[in-house]
Amino acid sequence: MKKIELSNIKNILEYEHEREAFRDRIIWIKKDRRIPVGDLITFVFENRDTVLFQIQEMVRAERIVDAAKIQDEIDVYNELLPGEGELSATLFIEISESGEIKPTLQKLLGLTRPGTVYLELGPNRRIDGEIEGGREEEAAGRLSAVQYVKFRLGAEASNQFSTADEPVYLVVDHPTYRARAAIAGNQLAALRGDLV
């Protein structure tokens, strides 16, 4: 997927004029990219449009006008874009009760361990999610409610993902939280588009 460049970012005034229509388009795009897995965890699969929106919103919220600082934001957010043969997602732990945030996150310590989050492509293929480091300190008992995950499918698994008739599942397999969600229909079509 083509990286975002400085020339793609609109200045704050320009963006204000287009923001409402752009936001509406991103909401429409995300509806097929948002996949709840159980009642606490939701994945939003990122593409160039969703990442561009996040950068524009950050520039707007922080009132960033310096080109070097905008480039810093671009460099950070470009890491969310999937590379060739990859899918990339933001994982949200969604806790509505403020008193439940800390105990729930404590129960989910270890979520970032290899093999806890994965894609299941038919009965014989599993693609482990690689969760970005630095967002969980198990020994200190800290886990961020937002994680960034890459699924590196490679050529063969990408082909299987793009053409298989069998179910594709997104799985969280943690000792205190086990859930899976079928990826099908419009959701599957949206993610297949990322692999092209």
C-alpha positions, 0 to 999 in steps of 0.5 A: 500500500502506497505510503502517505507523503507530506504532499497528501496532507491538506493545511488546516484551513483546506481540511476544515472545508472538506472535513465533514465529507471526508469524515462521513466517507471514513465512517462508511469505509470503517463499517466494513473494516470494524470487526468485533471479536467477543464483547470487549475487543474490536479490530479496525483494519487500516488502509490508506484512507483510514490512516490519512484521516488519522493524520489529518485529524491529528494535525487539526487537533494539535494545530500543527503547521510546521512541515517537519512536525507534520512529517513526524506524524506521517512517519508514525502513522505510516507504520499502520499501513499494511505492506505487501501481503499484510493486513494491519489493524488497530485493536481496541479493548472497549470498556464502558464502565470507568471502574472496570478499566483497570481490572479488565486490563489486568485480566488481559495482561499477556494479550500481546504474547505471540499466538494470542491473536491470529487469523484462521484461514481454513482448518490448516492455516493460522497467521499469528498477529504481530502486536507492536511492542511497547504497549504492554508491560506485563511485569508492571501490570500495564496494558494499553487499551489500544494495540497495533497488529500486523498479520503478515500473510505472505504470497501463498496465504494472501492468495488463499485469503483472497480466493478461499470459499472456506470461512476466515476467522479472527481469533483472540485466544487468551486464558481469560478471553477466548473469542472468534469472529467470522470475516465474511461478506463485505468485511472479507471483500474490504480486507481482500482489497488490501492484499491487492 
